[in-house]
Amino acid sequence: MFANSSETVQHNQRLKTREEVEEYFPGFMAFTDCTEQPIPRPTKNKKNRKMYYSGKKKEHKVKNLYTVNQEGLMIYNTKTQAER
């Protein structure tokens, strides 16, 4: 169902309203998104520094995953406690 529907959405087109999303993905239940949050450099040991370091961004970061339902209520988010 989603493969056929998403093929009609152009790669650079962003769906901005609930109605636009419903048009391409009828019956959708939630949105999921991931973002990175910068953190202070972990100082305890080398393993922690390596685990949280993003070579692409040249910073220490943690990733956060959010899921939001159709009404805009957050129904899931990951815990983001980094060891320091």
N, C-alpha and C positions, 0 to 999 in steps of 0.2 A: 504494500500500500504506500509506504513512504518513498520507496525508490521511484515509483512512477510520478508521484506528486512533486518530489523535490527536483526532478529533472526539468520541470517547467519554470523553476525559479532560477534566474540568472545568477551567476557566481558573485557578482558585485552588487546585487540587489538586496537591500535590507528590508525586512518586513517590520513595520513600525507599530501597527495596531493589532489588536486581537482579531479584528475582522479580516485583515490581510492574512494573518497566520491561519485562521480557520478556512479561508478560501483554498490555500495550498495544502493544508494538513487537516482535513475534516476530522473532528473527534479528538484533537490533541489533548493531552492531560496536563503536561507541565513543560517548562523550559529548564534546561540544565546549562550552566555556564561555569567556566573555570577561570580563575585569575591568580596572579602572583602578588604577594605582599612582601615588601622588603623587611628584613629583620636585622638587628645588630649582629655582628660577627660572633659566632659561638666561640667561647674561649676554653671550654673544658678539655677537649681533645681533638686531635686531627680528624678523626672519623666524623665527628659532628660538623666540623668546618667543611669537609668535603661533601657530606650529604646535603647540606643546604646551599652550596655554592652554585650559582648559575654562570657558567662560562660565557654564555651568550650575552648576558646582561652585566657581567662582571660585578655581581652583588650576591649577597646571601639572601635567599628568599624562601618562603613557604608557599605552597599552592593551596588555594581554597576552591572548593567545589560547592556550588549553590544550585538548588532546585526550587523553582517558583511555580505555583499552580496558576490556573487561568484567572483567578481573582487577584493575583499579585501577592499572595501570602507565601512567605518562605516556608517550604515544607521540609527542607533538608539543607544542612550545611556542615561541612567538615570542621572538626576541631583544629585549631591552628596554634598549638602550643609547641614552640621550638625549645629544645634544651639549650641552655647557655652555659 
